[in-house]
Amino acid sequence: MQSILKELEARELLKQYTNEEKIIKAQKEGAGLYCGFDPTANSLHVGHLIQIINLKRFKEFGFSPIAILGGGTGMIGDPSFKSEERNLLTLKQVEENVKDLKKQLNFLIPDIKVVNNNDWLGKMSLIDFLREIGKDFNLAYLLAKENISSRIEKGLSITEFSYTMLQGYDFYKLYQDHNCWMQIGGSDQWGNITSGIDYIASKIGRENSKACGITMNLLTKKDGVKFGKTESGAIWLDKNKTSEYEFYQFFINQDDEDCEKLFKFLTTVSLKEIEKVKIEHAKEPFKRLMQKKLAQEITTFVHGPEGLKKAEKITQALFSGNISDLKKEELLSIINSMEKVQVKKNQEMVDFLVESKIASSKREARELLNEGAIWINNSNKFDEKTIVNEKMTTVDNFIIVKKGKKKYIIIEIL
């Protein structure tokens, strides 16, 4: 079997690793490896996909993946390279988020082991923490770590300062109880990962420790912006927060220059197959083959075949210009994915078109109406005196207006 390090390097994922010999041995032994997820929300988002896919990737290379949910550390928050301290969540919020994330991870990677670090951290008293963990961490050692030193001048509370020690203890617990030899994470996790490796060494002796770690390059777009950030907020993996259609469209709308990297980072599709798709795409870039294949692959992974089918159905309906057969849920997916214009009801059609900025003037509005270029609910039989009211809504209090063949505008009637 190929070395996992060579696979990560070929995909341009590999950033740093601690000990190649131990990593090779861990792969041969099918040892456990883990990645942590803080339960700051009730769903993971596309920014988490790199590590989720990596857990799947490592599983395919013989490892036993473990996802650890920070039911304990999530009460504090990781300060690594954050500009300011996070707002603390309540215990109830964290517990509910942990429950939702566990369900989500089990769906994405069946048979993965999911653990909650609150199961051990929540039982630990302050005295236990100081005796069991604190005594093994030297203050100078911690202050020298970049993930901590970068926050010192801006301010770092004792609460957040303790995070790296608690994460180090997590690694030790998994090492002892779950045969977990390795931790993986983004490049911003190097300080936390090495803290765990050093803590294990302090407990069992460095010569006896099999602990090792790997960090991955952060996924950034061609403009240097961190992947997953949009003007409207996060792209969630929960269909109730980001519909299958919105999720699919997020990847359809990626630039050509970013697609190859996204394929390498966010899928387990072979490099040979990625190159094949890239060559085919280059022949007719306007067909956006790379984007379609990427969107299909990732949407299927996150939402299953039915989720992909739903996303493609809505996409095709919009492309063809006929949305009359879409269900309410599907129409709401369209509405949620587009900017909305608020317009007062009971206006004449010509005024409605101008106020909603569908037409730049009354003259243009009349021309559009005369040409039959304004469609609402599969009809284009309107004149300038037609009154626009709640009876014309497509779904709830929204009107989906089609201008011309394929341009859609979402109007919220007030």
C-alpha positions in Angstrom: 0.0 0.0 0.0 1.2 3.5 -0.9 2.5 5.7 2.0 -0.2 8.1 3.3 2.6 10.8 3.3 3.2 10.3 -0.4 -0.5 10.6 -1.1 -0.9 13.8 0.9 2.2 15.3 -0.7 1.0 14.4 -4.2 -2.3 16.2 -3.5 -0.4 19.2 -2.1 -2.1 18.7 1.2 1.0 18.0 3.4 2.3 20.8 5.5 4.3 19.3 8.4 4.7 16.0 10.1 6.6 14.9 13.2 8.2 11.5 12.6 8.0 9.6 9.3 9.1 6.3 10.8 6.3 6.4 13.4 3.7 7.5 10.8 4.7 4.5 8.5 4.5 2.1 11.4 1.1 3.5 12.4 -0.2 2.9 8.9 1.1 -0.7 8.9 -0.4 -1.4 12.3 -3.8 0.2 11.3 -3.5 2.4 14.4 -6.1 5.0 15.3 -5.8 8.6 14.3 -8.0 11.5 15.3 -9.1 15.0 14.3 -11.0 17.3 16.6 -14.1 19.4 15.9 -15.3 22.1 18.3 -19.1 22.2 18.7 -19.5 25.9 18.1 -22.6 25.3 16.0 -25.1 22.6 15.4 -23.6 21.7 12.0 -20.2 21.5 10.4 -19.5 23.6 7.3 -17.5 23.4 4.1 -14.4 24.6 6.0 -14.5 21.4 7.9 -14.6 19.2 4.8 -10.8 19.0 4.4 -10.4 17.1 7.7 -13.6 15.1 7.3 -12.4 13.9 3.9 -9.0 13.3 5.4 -10.5 11.0 8.0 -12.1 9.1 5.1 -8.8 9.2 3.2 -6.8 7.8 6.1 -9.4 5.1 6.6 -8.9 4.0 3.0 -5.1 3.9 3.7 -5.6 1.4 6.6 -5.9 3.7 9.6 -8.8 3.6 12.2 -10.3 7.1 12.2 -11.6 8.8 15.3 -13.5 12.1 15.4 -13.3 13.9 18.8 -16.0 16.4 19.6 -15.0 19.1 22.0 -17.8 18.9 24.4 -15.3 20.0 27.1 -12.8 22.1 25.1 -15.7 23.7 23.2 -16.7 25.4 26.5 -13.4 27.3 26.2 -12.5 27.8 22.6 -9.3 27.3 20.7 -7.2 30.6 20.6 -4.9 29.4 17.8 -4.3 32.3 15.5 -7.7 33.9 16.4 -7.7 37.7 16.6 -9.9 37.8 19.6 -11.5 35.6 22.3 -14.6 33.6 21.3 -17.9 34.1 23.0 -18.5 31.2 25.4 -21.4 28.9 24.8 -23.7 27.5 27.5 -23.4 23.8 28.5 -26.8 23.1 27.0 -25.8 24.7 23.7 -22.6 22.7 23.6 -24.4 19.4 24.5 -27.0 20.0 21.8 -24.4 20.8 19.2 -22.3 17.7 20.1 -25.4 15.5 19.6 -26.1 17.0 16.1 -22.4 16.8 15.0 -22.1 13.2 16.1 -25.1 12.3 13.9 -23.7 14.3 11.0 -20.2 12.6 11.2 -21.7 9.2 11.5 -23.7 9.8 8.3 -20.6 11.2 6.4 -18.3 8.4 7.5 -20.2 5.3 8.5 -18.5 3.2 11.3 -16.3 6.1 12.3 -15.7 6.2 16.1 -17.0 9.5 17.5 -16.0 10.5 21.1 -16.8 13.5 23.3 -13.9 14.9 25.4 -16.4 16.1 28.0 -16.7 12.5 29.1 -13.3 12.9 30.8 -12.7 16.6 31.0 -16.1 17.2 32.5 -15.3 15.0 35.5 -12.0 16.7 36.2 -11.7 19.2 39.1 -9.4 22.2 39.1 -7.1 20.3 41.5 -7.1 17.3 39.2 -6.2 19.5 36.2 -3.3 21.1 38.0 -1.9 17.9 39.4 -2.6 15.6 36.3 -1.9 18.0 33.5 -0.6 21.4 34.6 2.6 20.0 36.2 3.7 18.5 32.9 3.6 21.8 30.9 6.4 24.3 31.3 5.3 27.9 31.0 8.2 28.9 28.8 7.4 26.0 26.5 3.8 27.1 26.1 4.7 30.8 25.6 7.2 29.8 22.8 4.4 28.3 20.7 3.3 30.5 17.9 -0.4 29.7 18.3 -0.2 31.2 21.9 2.5 33.9 21.4 0.6 35.4 18.5 -2.2 36.2 20.9 -0.3 37.4 24.0 0.0 41.1 22.9 -3.7 41.3 22.0 -4.7 39.6 25.1 -5.2 35.9 26.1 -7.2 34.8 29.0 -6.2 31.9 31.3 -9.3 30.1 30.0 -8.0 30.1 26.4 -4.4 29.6 27.5 -5.4 26.3 29.0 -6.8 25.0 25.7 -3.6 23.5 24.3 -3.0 21.6 27.6 -6.5 20.1 27.5 -6.1 19.1 23.9 -2.8 17.5 24.8 -4.6 15.5 27.4 -7.2 14.5 24.9 -4.5 13.0 22.7 -3.1 11.1 25.8 -6.6 9.7 26.6 -7.1 8.5 23.1 -3.6 7.1 23.0 -4.2 5.1 26.1 -7.9 4.1 25.6 -8.3 3.8 21.8 -4.9 2.8 20.5 -4.7 6.3 18.8 -1.2 7.1 17.7 -1.7 10.1 15.5 -3.5 13.5 15.4 -4.2 15.4 12.2 -5.3 19.0 11.7 -4.9 22.2 9.7 -1.6 24.0 9.8 -2.9 26.2 12.6 -3.0 23.1 14.8 0.7 22.3 14.8 1.2 23.8 18.3 -1.6 21.9 19.8 -0.6 18.6 18.1 3.0 18.8 19.3 1.8 19.7 22.8 -0.1 16.4 22.9 2.9 14.4 21.6 5.2 16.0 24.2 2.6 15.4 26.9 2.4 11.7 26.0 6.2 11.5 26.1 6.2 13.0 29.6 3.8 10.4 30.8 5.2 7.2 29.2 8.7 8.2 28.1 9.6 9.5 24.7 11.4 6.2 23.8 8.1 4.3 24.4 5.8 6.7 22.7 4.4 6.0 19.2 2.6 9.3 19.1 3.0 11.4 15.9 1.1 14.1 14.0 0.5 15.6 10.6 -0.8 19.0 9.6 -2.4 20.0 6.3 -2.2 23.1 4.2 -5.1 25.4 4.7 -7.4 25.6 1.6 -7.3 29.0 0.1 -8.7 30.3 -3.2 -6.6 31.9 -6.0 -7.1 35.4 -4.3 -5.7 34.1 -1.0 -9.1 34.1 0.7 -9.8 31.1 3.0 -12.1 28.7 1.3 -15.6 28.4 2.6 -16.2 32.1 3.4 -19.0 33.8 1.4 -20.7 37.2 1.7 -23.8 35.5 3.0 -22.0 33.5 5.6 -20.9 29.8 6.0 -21.9 27.0 3.6 -23.3 24.4 6.1 -23.4 20.7 5.6 -26.8 20.5 7.2 -29.5 20.8 4.4 -31.8 22.7 6.8 -29.2 25.5 7.0 -27.8 25.3 3.5 -30.1 23.5 1.0 -28.7 20.8 -1.3 -29.3 23.2 -4.2 -27.4 26.1 -2.6 -24.6 23.6 -1.6 -24.3 22.3 -5.2 -24.3 25.8 -6.6 -21.5 26.9 -4.3 -19.2 24.4 -6.1 -20.7 25.0 -9.6 -19.7 28.7 -9.2 -16.1 28.0 -8.3 -13.4 29.5 -10.7 -11.5 27.3 -13.1 -8.3 28.1 -11.3 -9.5 26.7 -8.0 -11.2 23.5 -9.2 -8.2 21.2 -9.4 -7.1 22.1 -5.9 -10.6 21.6 -4.6 -10.7 18.2 -6.2 -7.4 17.2 -4.6 -8.3 18.5 -1.2 -12.0 17.7 -0.9 -12.4 14.4 -2.6 -10.8 10.9 -2.7 -11.0 10.8 -6.5 -7.7 9.5 -7.8 -5.1 12.0 -9.2 -5.2 10.2 -12.5 -9.0 10.7 -12.8 -8.7 14.4 -11.7 -6.1 14.9 -14.5 -8.5 13.2 -17.0 -11.4 15.6 -16.0 -9.0 18.6 -16.2 -8.0 17.7 -19.8 -11.6 17.2 -20.9 -12.6 20.5 -19.2 -9.8 22.4 -21.1 -11.3 21.4 -24.4 -14.6 23.3 -23.8 -14.2 25.4 -20.6 -17.6 27.0 -21.1 -19.3 23.7 -20.4 -17.8 23.9 -16.8 -17.1 20.1 -16.7 -14.7 20.5 -13.7 -17.2 22.4 -11.7 -20.0 19.9 -12.5 -17.9 16.9 -11.6 -16.7 18.6 -8.4 -20.2 19.6 -7.4 -21.5 16.1 -8.1 -18.8 14.4 -6.1 -19.0 16.6 -3.0 -22.8 17.0 -3.0 -23.1 13.2 -3.1 -20.7 12.7 -0.3 -22.5 15.3 2.0 -26.1 14.8 1.0 -26.2 11.4 -0.7 -27.5 10.5 -4.2 -31.0 11.8 -3.5 -29.6 15.2 -2.4 -27.6 15.5 -5.6 -30.7 14.5 -7.6 -32.7 17.3 -6.0 -30.0 19.9 -6.6 -29.7 18.9 -10.2 -33.5 19.0 -10.7 -33.7 22.6 -9.4 -30.6 23.6 -11.5 -32.2 22.1 -14.7 -35.5 23.8 -14.0 -33.9 27.2 -13.7 -31.8 26.6 -16.8 -34.8 25.6 -18.9 -36.8 28.5 -17.6 -39.6 26.3 -16.2 -40.0 26.1 -12.5 -43.7 25.3 -12.4 -43.1 21.6 -11.5 -40.9 22.4 -8.5 -42.2 21.6 -5.0 -42.5 24.2 -2.3 -39.3 23.0 -0.6 -37.5 23.3 -3.9 -38.8 26.8 -4.6 -37.7 27.9 -1.1 -34.2 26.6 -1.9 -34.1 28.9 -4.9 -35.4 31.8 -2.8 -32.9 31.3 0.0 -30.0 31.1 -2.5 -30.7 34.5 -4.1 -30.7 38.1 -3.1 -34.2 39.5 -2.4 -35.9 42.8 -3.1 -38.6 44.0 -0.9 -41.6 45.7 -2.6 -44.9 47.0 -1.2 -48.0 45.1 -2.4 -51.0 46.5 -4.3 -49.0 48.5 -6.9 -49.6 48.6 -10.6 -47.3 46.3 -12.5 -45.3 49.1 -14.2 -44.5 50.6 -10.8 -43.7 47.2 -9.3 -41.1 46.5 -12.0 -39.4 49.9 -11.5 -39.4 49.7 -7.6 -38.0 46.2 -7.7 -35.3 47.4 -10.2 -36.3 44.8 -12.7 -36.8 47.7 -15.0 -34.8 51.0 -14.9 -37.7 53.1 -16.0 -41.4 53.0 -16.7 -40.6 53.1 -20.4 -38.5 49.9 -20.1 -41.1 48.3 -17.9 -43.8 48.8 -20.6 -41.5 47.5 -23.3 -40.8 44.3 -21.2 -44.5 43.8 -20.7 -45.4 44.3 -24.3 -42.7 41.9 -25.4 -44.0 39.2 -22.9 -40.6 39.2 -21.2 -42.0 39.2 -17.6 -43.1 35.9 -16.3 -44.8 35.2 -13.0 -46.2 31.8 -12.1 -45.8 30.5 -15.7 -47.7 33.5 -17.1 -46.6 36.5 -19.1 -50.1 38.0 -19.7 -49.8 41.2 -17.8 -50.3 44.9 -18.7 -49.0 48.0 -17.0 -52.3 48.3 -14.9 -52.2 44.8 -13.5 -52.2 45.1 -9.7 -49.4 43.1 -7.9 -50.7 41.6 -4.7 -50.3 38.6 -2.4 -52.5 36.5 -4.7 -49.6 36.5 -7.2 -47.0 35.0 -4.8 -45.2 31.9 -5.9 -44.6 30.6 -2.4 -45.3 32.2 1.0 -44.9 36.0 0.5 -42.4 35.7 -2.3 -42.8 36.2 -6.0 -40.3 34.6 -8.3 -40.1 36.8 -11.4 -38.4 35.6 -14.6 -37.1 38.4 -16.8 -36.4 37.1 -20.3 -35.3 33.5 -20.7 -33.2 32.8 -17.7 -32.8 35.7 -15.3 -34.7 35.3 -12.0 -35.5 37.9 -9.4 -36.9 37.2 -6.0 -39.4 39.7 -4.7 -40.6 39.8 -1.1 -44.1 41.4 -0.9 -44.6 43.6 2.1 
